[in-house]
């Protein structure tokens, strides 16, 4: 594999993420356009306004409480400066290297190697690491993992994924309102307009658009993981640390108790999928394959 440079990887993955965001926006606008043709511009503006208000209200509550929700879901507890001295030292080092405020540090009980970051901005960020990671990783590996999570904070990934969630939510709400409205609209009026074919296409798009938007959202999540990996190398200046940590993650198994520990919605937050260590790839994966991440790190 040709030599990769972390700055180029960061810029490239950020660009791809924004391109995918515009794809979701295109879905939203096209769905609105179809609705405006089938009904009228007034109905279009009404449905769009309702979807935006509902989606923003729901997401903003989650956004401003994202750290509390994530920590409560993982049953995380504040780390102890004495008991978890190496963790605090590593987080301080990464904070200095990144130029970011030191996030609050938490620990969650779990034998698997994992970690996540949350918070709406660097001033309100938290990093949570499993007890398994503290037991199984050496200092350079832990620096790689913490550097990855600091990368999410530095790149404002929580804010970015919140924007994605808002857009996907709006598409889902618009599609739901449109499909439900079809049951109450006058079929004779539709026949008179000669819009049967257009209506069928509109219904199909309303069904498929939320699914497609969600797939694009997952693709964005995978790109942000690559970006965080490259940012970790930027902060640590030592790609083998994160590479070694990912190799340990790839080779470990997950107990049933660990699988029941987390909410499914939290999966994209973690450095690796907390529900499976099997090779998960494809359109429905929240993370890129660990093997692919390792190859990129080897080339840096």
C-alpha positions in Angstrom: 0.0 0.0 0.0 1.3 3.5 -0.8 2.3 5.8 2.0 -0.6 7.6 3.6 -0.4 11.0 5.3 -2.7 11.7 8.2 -3.5 15.3 7.2 -4.5 14.1 3.7 -6.7 11.3 5.2 -8.4 13.8 7.6 -9.1 16.3 4.8 -10.3 13.6 2.4 -12.6 11.9 4.9 -14.1 15.3 6.0 -14.8 16.2 2.4 -16.5 12.8 1.8 -18.6 13.3 4.9 -19.8 16.6 3.6 -20.6 15.2 0.2 -22.7 12.5 1.9 -24.5 15.2 3.9 -25.4 17.0 0.7 -26.7 13.6 -0.6 -29.1 13.5 2.3 -30.2 17.1 1.7 -30.8 16.1 -1.9 -33.1 13.3 -0.7 -35.0 15.7 1.5 -35.4 18.4 -1.2 -36.5 15.8 -3.9 -39.0 14.3 -1.6 -40.4 17.8 -0.9 -40.5 18.5 -4.6 -42.5 15.3 -5.3 -45.0 16.3 -2.6 -45.4 19.8 -4.0 -46.2 18.3 -7.5 -48.7 15.8 -6.2 -50.4 18.3 -3.9 -49.6 21.9 -4.0 -46.8 24.3 -2.7 -48.9 25.1 0.4 -49.0 21.5 1.4 -45.3 21.2 0.7 -44.4 24.1 3.0 -46.7 22.9 5.8 -45.3 19.3 5.8 -41.7 20.6 5.6 -42.3 23.0 8.5 -43.8 20.3 10.7 -41.0 17.9 10.0 -38.3 20.4 10.7 -39.9 21.5 14.0 -40.5 18.0 15.3 -37.0 16.7 14.2 -35.2 19.7 15.6 -37.0 19.6 18.9 -36.3 16.0 19.4 -32.7 16.1 18.4 -31.7 19.3 20.2 -32.8 17.8 23.5 -30.6 14.8 22.8 -27.8 17.1 21.6 -27.5 19.3 24.7 -27.7 16.2 26.9 -25.7 13.8 24.7 -22.9 13.3 27.3 -25.4 12.7 30.2 -27.4 10.2 28.1 -24.4 8.3 26.9 -22.8 8.1 30.4 -26.1 7.0 32.0 -26.7 4.4 29.3 -23.2 2.9 29.9 -23.5 3.2 33.7 -20.2 5.0 33.6 -18.6 6.5 36.8 -16.1 9.3 37.1 -12.5 8.1 36.9 -10.3 8.4 40.0 -7.1 10.4 39.6 -5.3 7.9 42.0 -6.8 4.6 40.9 -6.8 5.5 37.2 -3.6 7.5 37.2 -2.3 6.3 33.8 -5.6 7.1 32.1 -5.6 10.7 33.5 -1.9 11.1 32.4 -2.8 9.9 28.9 -5.8 12.1 28.6 -3.8 15.1 29.8 -1.1 14.3 27.2 -3.7 14.1 24.4 -5.3 17.3 25.6 -2.0 19.1 25.3 -1.2 17.5 21.9 -4.6 18.5 20.5 -4.7 21.9 22.1 -8.2 21.1 23.5 -9.5 21.5 27.0 -9.1 18.4 29.0 -12.4 16.4 28.9 -14.0 14.9 31.9 -12.8 11.3 32.3 -15.1 8.3 33.0 -14.7 4.6 33.4 -17.3 1.9 32.6 -17.3 -1.7 33.8 -16.7 -4.0 30.9 -14.1 -6.7 30.0 -14.0 -5.7 26.4 -11.6 -3.0 25.0 -13.6 0.0 24.1 -14.1 3.7 24.6 -16.3 6.6 23.5 -16.4 10.3 23.5 -19.5 12.5 23.8 -20.5 16.2 24.4 -21.7 19.0 22.1 -18.3 20.8 22.0 -14.7 20.5 23.4 -15.7 22.6 26.4 -18.4 20.1 27.4 -16.7 16.8 26.3 -16.3 13.6 28.1 -14.2 10.5 27.4 -15.2 7.1 28.8 -12.9 4.0 28.7 -13.8 0.5 29.7 -12.0 -1.3 32.6 -11.0 -3.9 30.1 -9.1 -1.3 28.0 -7.3 -0.2 31.2 -6.3 -3.8 32.0 -5.3 -5.0 28.5 -3.7 -1.9 26.8 -0.2 -0.6 27.5 0.4 3.2 27.6 1.1 3.7 23.8 -2.0 1.7 22.9 -4.2 3.6 25.4 -2.8 6.8 24.0 -3.9 5.7 20.5 -7.4 4.9 21.7 -7.7 8.2 23.7 -6.2 10.1 20.7 -9.0 8.6 18.5 -11.7 9.8 20.9 -10.0 13.2 21.2 -10.1 13.2 17.4 -13.9 12.9 17.5 -14.0 15.9 19.9 -11.6 17.9 17.8 -13.5 17.2 14.6 -16.9 18.1 16.3 -18.2 14.7 15.3 -21.1 14.8 17.8 -22.3 18.0 16.3 -21.8 16.6 12.8 -23.7 13.4 13.5 -26.4 15.4 15.2 -26.8 17.4 11.9 -27.0 14.1 10.1 -29.7 12.8 12.6 -31.7 15.9 12.1 -31.7 15.5 8.3 -32.5 11.8 8.4 -35.3 12.5 11.0 -36.8 15.2 8.7 -36.9 12.8 5.8 -38.5 10.1 7.9 -41.2 12.5 9.2 -41.9 14.0 5.8 -42.3 10.5 4.3 -44.5 9.4 7.2 -46.8 12.4 6.9 -47.0 12.0 3.1 -47.8 8.3 3.3 -50.5 8.8 6.0 -52.0 11.7 4.0 -52.5 9.4 1.1 -55.1 7.5 3.1 -57.2 10.6 3.6 -56.9 12.2 0.2 -59.6 12.1 -2.4 -58.9 9.3 -4.9 -61.3 10.8 -7.5 -59.3 14.1 -7.4 -56.2 12.2 -8.0 -57.8 10.4 -10.9 -58.9 13.7 -12.4 -55.4 15.1 -12.3 -54.0 12.1 -14.1 -51.3 11.7 -11.4 -51.6 8.0 -10.6 -48.2 7.2 -11.9 -46.6 10.2 -10.2 -48.4 9.2 -6.9 -47.1 5.6 -7.1 -43.6 6.9 -7.7 -44.0 9.4 -4.8 -45.1 6.6 -2.5 -42.2 4.4 -3.5 -39.7 7.3 -3.0 -41.3 8.1 0.4 -40.8 4.5 1.5 -37.2 4.2 0.1 -35.9 7.7 0.9 -35.7 7.2 4.8 -33.9 3.8 4.3 -31.5 5.4 1.8 -30.9 8.4 4.1 -30.1 6.0 7.0 -27.6 4.1 4.8 -25.9 7.4 3.9 -25.8 8.3 7.6 -24.0 5.0 8.4 -21.6 5.7 5.6 -20.9 9.1 7.2 -20.3 7.3 10.6 -17.7 5.0 8.9 -15.9 8.0 7.4 -15.7 9.8 10.7 -14.1 6.7 12.2 -11.3 6.8 9.6 -11.0 10.5 10.3 -10.6 9.9 14.0 -8.0 7.2 13.4 -5.9 9.6 11.3 -6.4 12.4 13.9 -5.1 10.0 16.6 -1.9 9.6 14.6 -1.7 13.4 14.3 -1.9 13.8 18.1 0.2 10.8 19.1 2.7 10.9 16.2 2.8 7.1 16.7 0.5 5.0 14.4 1.6 1.6 15.9 -0.1 2.5 19.2 -3.6 2.6 17.8 -2.8 -0.2 15.3 -1.8 -2.5 18.2 -4.9 -1.6 20.2 -7.2 -2.3 17.2 -5.4 -5.7 16.7 -6.2 -6.6 20.3 -9.8 -5.4 19.8 -10.1 -7.6 16.7 -8.9 -10.7 18.5 -11.0 -10.4 21.6 -14.5 -12.0 22.2 -17.5 -10.3 23.7 -19.6 -11.9 26.4 -23.3 -11.9 26.4 -23.4 -9.7 29.5 -21.4 -7.1 27.6 -23.8 -7.2 24.7 -26.7 -6.5 27.0 -24.8 -3.7 28.7 -25.3 -1.0 26.0 -28.2 0.4 24.0 -28.0 -0.3 20.3 -28.2 3.4 19.5 -24.8 3.9 21.3 -22.9 1.6 18.9 -21.7 4.4 16.6 -20.1 6.3 19.6 -17.6 3.5 20.4 -14.2 3.1 18.9 -15.4 -0.4 17.7 -18.8 -2.1 17.6 -19.5 -3.1 21.2 -21.9 -5.9 20.1 -19.7 -7.9 17.8 -16.0 -8.5 17.0 -16.8 -10.4 13.8 -15.9 -8.8 10.5 -18.8 -6.5 9.9 -18.8 -4.6 6.7 -21.2 -3.4 4.1 -23.9 -0.8 3.9 -25.4 -1.5 7.4 -22.1 -1.3 9.4 -21.6 1.5 11.9 -17.8 1.1 11.7 -15.4 0.2 8.9 -13.8 -3.2 9.2 -11.0 -3.3 11.8 -8.7 -5.0 9.2 -9.1 -2.0 6.8 -8.4 0.5 9.6 -5.3 -1.4 10.6 -4.1 -1.4 7.0 -4.4 2.3 6.7 -2.6 2.8 10.0 0.2 0.6 8.8 0.6 2.8 5.8 0.9 6.0 7.8 
